[in-house]
Amino acid sequence: MSIEQAAERLRRAWATRTPCDPIRSLISEGGIEAAYEVQQRLSDDRIARGGQIVGRKIGLTSRAVQQQLGVDQPDFGSIFADTVHHDGEPIPLGGFLQPKIEAEIAFVLGSCIEQPTPTVADVLRATEFVLPAIEIVDSRVRDWDITILDTIADNASCGAVVLGTVPRRLEGLDLPGLGMSLEHRGQVVSTGSGRACLGSPAIAVTWLARELRRRKTPLCAGEIVLSGALGPMVPVTGPGAYRADFGELGDLTAVFTGGVTE
């Protein structure tokens, strides 16, 4: 097993803007914990260069995707401040390798979640407000040839985040029943609802709160949590706008400019 070799392969992919071979064979002996160790080393690198973690993202919340990768649990990665964009902000495609997008609900915490075993009630109580969001997922692994080990090591395939600008309190908001429609050039390219995210986005955030508490790095006040996709991912192949409509939660638009890194 080679944690450092796997980390270095992903570092080179980041630095050269060139997708790399999968890293799973390098860490298969250590399994999921080894993959998170690779992720941590890469996060430490970014922090050492001035990067700031402002939240977390949850991946693999869809049962279909879990079955595809042969797992029965979600995963998580870190959100860095320099990857957060606002509704309608131009986003250069040249900053990504193989981008795809998915519409999600972002939870913004008003207090820390430090209970030994957090519950859904703890998550709801700690949430100050939610926002519509679009996650730009991006794999440093060539052709998205990934298993759960590859994606965890690669910061859960996180690329960037687009956040809406109108906050909404949770009172009276039906998270499981919240519908989502993603449009591009007048065509609907993805649809879904909160139920596609482990039954409810709040359940997904509860999973994350428990996982991070177990790792002694609890979710803290002010952090942003991307709770997981409400519908299928959509590849971004060129410049243009993608508008996600969440009904009563509102809408937002991701605007891409330029071209994808070749």
C-alpha positions in Angstrom: 0.0 0.0 0.0 1.3 3.5 -0.9 -0.6 6.4 0.5 2.0 8.9 -0.6 2.3 7.4 -4.1 -1.5 7.8 -4.5 -1.4 11.3 -3.2 1.4 12.3 -5.6 -0.4 10.9 -8.6 -3.4 13.1 -7.8 -1.2 16.1 -7.1 0.3 15.8 -10.5 -3.1 15.6 -12.1 -4.1 18.8 -10.3 -0.8 20.6 -11.2 -0.6 19.6 -14.8 -4.4 19.7 -15.5 -4.1 16.2 -16.9 -6.3 13.4 -15.7 -4.4 10.4 -14.2 -4.8 6.7 -13.9 -6.9 5.4 -11.0 -5.2 5.2 -7.7 -7.3 2.3 -6.2 -4.6 -0.4 -6.8 -2.1 1.7 -4.7 -4.3 1.7 -1.6 -6.7 -1.2 -1.9 -5.1 -3.0 1.1 -6.1 -0.1 3.4 -9.6 0.4 1.9 -11.7 3.4 2.7 -9.6 4.6 5.6 -6.6 4.7 3.4 -8.5 6.7 0.8 -9.5 9.3 3.4 -5.8 9.5 4.5 -4.9 10.4 0.9 -7.7 13.0 0.9 -6.4 14.4 4.1 -2.8 14.7 2.8 -4.0 16.6 -0.3 -6.2 18.9 1.9 -3.2 19.6 4.1 -1.3 20.6 1.0 -3.9 23.1 0.0 -4.2 24.5 3.5 -0.4 24.9 3.6 -0.6 27.0 0.4 -3.3 29.2 2.0 -6.4 27.3 1.2 -9.4 27.6 3.7 -12.0 24.9 4.3 -15.4 26.5 4.6 -17.6 23.3 4.6 -18.1 19.8 3.5 -19.8 18.0 0.6 -21.5 14.6 0.7 -21.4 12.2 -2.2 -22.8 8.9 -3.2 -26.2 9.7 -1.7 -28.1 8.1 -4.5 -28.8 4.4 -4.1 -28.3 3.8 -7.8 -24.8 5.3 -7.7 -24.0 3.3 -4.5 -25.0 0.1 -6.3 -23.0 1.1 -9.3 -19.8 1.5 -7.2 -20.6 -1.5 -5.0 -20.9 0.4 -1.7 -23.6 0.9 0.9 -22.6 4.3 2.3 -22.0 7.9 1.2 -18.7 9.6 1.2 -17.5 13.2 1.9 -15.0 15.8 0.9 -14.0 19.3 1.8 -15.2 22.6 0.3 -12.5 25.3 -0.1 -13.3 29.0 -0.1 -11.7 29.6 -3.5 -14.1 27.1 -5.1 -17.3 28.8 -3.9 -19.2 30.9 -6.5 -22.5 32.8 -6.4 -25.6 32.6 -8.5 -24.8 33.8 -12.0 -21.1 34.4 -11.5 -19.0 33.5 -14.7 -17.0 30.4 -14.0 -14.1 29.6 -16.4 -14.3 26.0 -17.6 -10.5 26.0 -17.9 -10.3 25.4 -14.2 -11.8 21.9 -14.5 -10.7 18.7 -16.2 -13.9 16.6 -16.7 -16.7 18.7 -15.1 -20.3 17.5 -14.4 -23.0 19.3 -12.4 -25.7 18.3 -10.0 -28.3 20.2 -8.2 -28.3 20.1 -4.4 -29.5 21.7 -1.2 -26.8 23.5 0.8 -27.2 23.6 4.6 -25.5 26.6 6.4 -25.0 25.9 10.1 -25.7 28.4 12.8 -24.2 26.2 15.6 -21.8 23.3 15.9 -23.0 19.7 15.9 -20.9 18.1 18.7 -23.3 15.5 20.2 -21.6 12.1 20.4 -24.2 10.6 18.1 -26.0 13.4 16.3 -29.7 13.0 15.3 -31.8 14.5 12.6 -33.2 16.8 15.2 -29.7 18.0 16.1 -29.0 18.8 12.4 -32.3 20.6 12.0 -31.7 22.6 15.2 -28.1 23.6 14.1 -29.1 24.7 10.6 -29.5 28.4 10.3 -30.8 28.4 6.7 -30.6 26.5 3.5 -29.8 27.6 -0.1 -30.3 26.2 -3.5 -26.9 25.0 -4.9 -25.2 23.5 -7.8 -22.1 21.3 -7.3 -19.5 21.1 -10.1 -18.1 17.6 -9.7 -14.8 17.0 -11.3 -12.6 13.9 -11.3 -8.8 14.0 -11.6 -9.1 10.3 -12.6 -9.1 9.7 -16.4 -12.5 9.1 -18.0 -14.2 9.0 -14.6 -12.9 5.4 -14.2 -13.5 5.5 -10.4 -14.4 3.3 -7.5 -15.2 4.6 -4.0 -11.5 4.5 -3.2 -10.6 6.8 -6.1 -13.3 9.3 -5.5 -12.7 9.6 -1.7 -9.0 10.1 -2.3 -9.8 12.7 -4.9 -11.7 14.9 -2.3 -15.0 13.1 -3.2 -14.6 14.4 -6.8 -15.3 17.9 -5.7 -14.6 20.7 -8.2 -16.6 23.8 -7.1 -19.9 25.0 -5.7 -22.4 27.6 -6.9 -24.7 29.0 -4.1 -28.0 30.8 -4.4 -28.3 34.1 -2.6 -31.7 34.0 -1.0 -31.6 32.0 2.3 -34.6 30.0 3.4 -35.4 28.8 7.0 -36.3 25.2 7.4 -39.7 25.8 9.2 -42.4 24.5 6.9 -40.0 23.4 4.2 -40.7 19.8 2.9 -37.1 18.7 2.3 -38.0 15.1 1.0 -40.8 16.4 -1.2 -38.8 19.3 -2.6 -38.6 19.0 -6.4 -35.7 20.0 -8.7 -35.5 20.6 -12.4 -32.2 21.4 -14.1 -32.3 23.2 -17.5 -29.7 23.9 -20.2 -30.6 25.9 -23.4 -34.3 25.5 -22.7 -34.1 21.7 -22.3 -34.6 19.8 -19.0 -31.5 17.8 -18.5 -32.1 16.4 -15.0 -34.9 16.1 -12.5 -35.3 14.8 -9.0 -36.4 15.5 -5.5 -35.1 15.5 -1.9 -36.1 11.9 -1.5 -33.4 10.8 -3.9 -30.8 12.0 -1.3 -30.9 9.2 1.2 -34.7 9.8 1.7 -34.1 13.4 2.7 -31.1 15.9 2.6 -31.4 16.2 6.4 -30.7 12.5 6.7 -27.6 12.8 4.5 -26.3 15.7 6.7 -27.0 13.6 9.8 -24.8 10.8 8.3 -22.0 13.3 7.8 -22.4 14.8 11.3 -22.0 11.3 12.8 -19.1 10.4 10.5 -17.2 13.6 11.3 -18.0 13.3 15.0 -16.5 9.8 15.0 -13.4 11.3 13.3 -13.3 14.0 16.0 -13.7 16.8 13.5 -17.3 17.9 14.1 -19.3 20.2 11.8 -19.0 23.8 13.1 -21.0 27.0 13.0 -20.8 28.8 9.7 -19.9 25.8 7.7 -21.6 25.0 4.4 -22.7 21.4 3.8 -23.7 20.2 0.4 -26.2 17.5 1.2 -26.0 15.4 -2.1 -27.6 15.3 -5.5 -31.4 15.5 -6.0 -31.0 14.2 -9.6 -28.6 12.7 -12.0 -25.3 14.4 -12.9 -25.0 16.2 -16.2 -21.7 16.5 -18.1 -20.6 20.1 -18.9 -19.1 20.0 -22.4 -18.9 23.7 -23.2 -19.8 27.2 -22.2 -23.3 28.1 -21.3 -25.8 28.5 -18.5 -27.5 25.8 -16.4 -30.5 26.8 -14.3 -31.7 24.7 -11.4 -35.2 25.4 -10.1 -36.1 24.1 -6.6 -39.7 25.3 -6.5 -40.4 27.1 -3.2 -36.6 27.0 -2.3 -35.9 29.2 -5.3 -33.5 28.9 -8.3 -30.0 29.6 -9.3 -27.8 29.5 -12.4 -24.3 28.3 -13.1 -22.7 30.2 -16.0 -19.6 28.6 -17.6 -17.3 30.5 -19.9 -14.3 29.4 -22.1 -13.5 25.8 -22.7 -12.7 22.6 -20.7 -9.0 21.9 -20.3 -7.8 19.5 -23.0 
